[in-house]
Amino acid sequence: MHKISEAEVLPSSTVALQRKRVMLVDDDPIFRRMTGTYLESQGYEVIEAEDGLEGLKFLRECEPDLVLCDLLMPVLNGVEFVEEVSIAYPSIPMIVVSATESISDVAKVVKCGIKDFLTKPISNPDNLRDAIESSLEDADSHLSDQRDIATQWFRVDGAEMPEEQELHWHLEYLAQNPSAAKDFLLALLPEKETSQGDWKCTYRLLQSTDVMPLVFDYAWLISGQFVFYLVDSDSETKHGAATTLLVRALFHDYLRGLKSQSTDLNNIARILEKGIDCAHCASPINVVLGIADVVDGTLSILPAGLEVRVSDQNGSQQIHSSRRLGELSAGNHQVMDLKLGNRCSISSSRMGTSSFALEIIDKYPN
């Protein structure tokens, strides 16, 4: 039996609407013309904007399926443009195509949720096509919010990737340039203060510029869990930066996939260790994982190479380090059901080089 295609039953105007619309935001007219011509040959409808301000105007007039943008642009630069779009149009996937060498700029767009970053010049345009197709497929299947750009830097399944899909300062570069790696990790640190409901969490991190940093990160779950980790990127000499980035990527990917569900530290440790085991450029590293459940008022800590002290108004408790993350740390003893009370602090330090403290505070105690 002959199957009738959509093209045979739908009006031509409806079929035309099935074409994906790509907005290309770049101040280089030659790059826009060459890239636009190629994308049109691949069946895409292309809208061109010469800077971020014009891009925002076009976004309001005609929402595209995907945005390609440069970072180095006049009027409204690419970083500002990405920040605006990620807030106003969070469902639109974005790909950055840029020749920038600014580590801090890349870190800023990573924090905004950029899922792909291609470097100029693009030697093989098919790599751009593949990146666009992948991003659109993720968006159509609602997977675009479940992966972090850093995930793509790790060959955890043995597959090769096009050179452009690794940043110009890819993992080998970070390994060979500790100063750049340190700047990049520090630029990814989250806001110093965060709140949910009656609870506020603040942290302070003091450290020497002579060593690779302690790196802290966190996420709130709808269930009322404040999930966090602290990594000593200096504890693994060769792959410290790469392993820390892998921890960050897998941590957020896993938690985004949970939606409204709760989690536990053993599950997080197992996910992170699986990634370390599979990645070619990651090694065991010193970490501590924690969950503050503000609904039931409890704190759980899983030490994985880092030692921490937990304090409240009733005293303090030292939680000693155990096997490192990557060395079956999911089996380490987990300290559970510590009481948050009205105020609780978790602290750690490296003798003479750094100190960290996290405060978890009930803003409206009884």
MORAGI-V845305 format. One record per backbone hydrogen bond with DSSP energy under -1.0 kcal/mol. NH is the residue of the N-H (numbers start at 1). CO is the residue of the C=O. E is the energy in kcal/mol with one decimal. If there is no record, write none. Layout:
BEGIN
nh: <NH/NH>
co: <CO/CO>
e: <E/E>
END
This chain:
BEGIN
nh: <9/10/15/16/17/18/19/22/23/24/25/26/32/33/34/35/36/37/38/39/40/41/43/44/45/47/49/52/55/56/57/58/59/60/61/62/65/66/67/68/69/70/73/76/78/81/82/83/84/85/86/87/88/89/92/95/96/97/98/106/107/108/109/110/111/113/114/118/120/127/129/130/131/132/133/134/135/136/137/138/139/140/141/142/143/144/146/151/152/153/154/156/165/166/170/174/175/176/177/181/182/183/184/185/186/187/189/194/196/199/200/201/202/203/204/206/208/215/217/219/221/224/226/227/228/229/230/231/232/233/233/235/243/244/245/246/247/248/249/250/251/252/253/254/255/256/257/261/268/269/270/271/272/273/274/275/276/277/278/279/285/287/288/289/290/291/292/293/294/297/298/299/300/301/302/304/306/308/309/310/311/312/315/317/319/325/325/327/331/332/335/338/340/344/345/346/347/348/350/353/354/355/356/357/358/359/360/361/362/363>
co: <5/6/11/12/13/15/16/45/66/47/68/49/28/29/30/31/32/33/34/35/36/37/40/39/20/22/24/76/51/52/53/54/55/56/57/58/21/21/93/23/95/25/71/74/71/77/78/79/80/81/82/83/84/85/89/67/116/69/118/102/103/104/105/106/107/110/109/96/98/124/125/126/127/128/129/130/131/132/133/134/135/136/137/139/138/138/143/148/149/150/151/154/162/163/167/170/171/172/173/177/178/179/180/181/182/183/186/201/199/196/361/194/359/192/357/355/353/231/229/227/225/221/292/219/290/217/288/215/286/213/231/232/239/240/241/242/243/244/245/246/247/248/249/250/251/252/253/258/264/265/266/267/268/269/270/271/272/273/274/275/325/304/230/302/228/300/226/298/224/293/293/338/291/335/289/287/287/319/347/317/345/315/312/310/308/285/304/324/328/329/301/299/297/360/311/358/309/356/354/350/350/206/348/204/346/202/344/200/342/198>
e: <-1.1/-2.4/-2.2/-2.3/-1.0/-1.7/-1.5/-3.2/-2.6/-3.3/-3.2/-2.3/-2.3/-2.5/-2.6/-2.7/-2.8/-2.3/-2.0/-2.7/-2.4/-1.8/-1.5/-2.3/-2.6/-2.5/-2.6/-1.3/-2.1/-2.3/-1.7/-2.4/-2.1/-1.7/-1.4/-3.0/-2.5/-1.3/-2.1/-3.2/-2.1/-2.0/-1.2/-2.3/-2.1/-2.5/-2.8/-2.3/-2.2/-2.7/-2.7/-1.1/-2.8/-3.0/-1.7/-2.7/-1.9/-2.5/-2.0/-1.8/-2.4/-2.0/-1.9/-2.2/-2.1/-1.6/-2.2/-3.0/-1.3/-2.0/-2.1/-2.6/-2.1/-2.4/-2.7/-2.4/-2.3/-2.6/-2.4/-2.3/-2.3/-2.7/-1.9/-1.1/-3.6/-1.1/-2.3/-1.5/-1.4/-1.5/-1.4/-1.9/-1.5/-1.7/-1.1/-2.2/-2.4/-1.8/-1.2/-2.3/-2.6/-2.2/-2.3/-2.4/-2.4/-2.0/-1.3/-2.4/-2.3/-2.0/-2.6/-3.2/-2.2/-1.9/-2.2/-2.4/-3.3/-2.9/-1.8/-2.2/-2.6/-2.2/-2.9/-2.7/-2.6/-2.1/-2.0/-2.8/-2.6/-1.6/-1.0/-1.9/-3.0/-2.1/-2.4/-2.2/-2.5/-2.2/-2.6/-2.7/-2.4/-2.1/-2.5/-2.5/-2.1/-2.6/-1.6/-2.0/-1.6/-2.7/-2.3/-2.2/-2.5/-2.5/-2.1/-1.8/-2.2/-2.4/-1.7/-2.3/-2.0/-2.1/-1.8/-2.4/-2.5/-2.3/-2.6/-2.7/-2.2/-1.2/-1.6/-2.4/-2.5/-2.8/-2.9/-2.4/-1.5/-1.9/-2.5/-2.8/-2.7/-2.9/-1.6/-2.6/-3.3/-1.8/-1.4/-2.2/-1.5/-2.3/-2.4/-2.6/-2.4/-2.1/-2.6/-2.3/-2.3/-2.1/-2.3/-2.4/-2.0/-2.9/-3.1/-2.0/-2.8/-3.4/-3.2/-3.2/-2.9/-3.4>
END
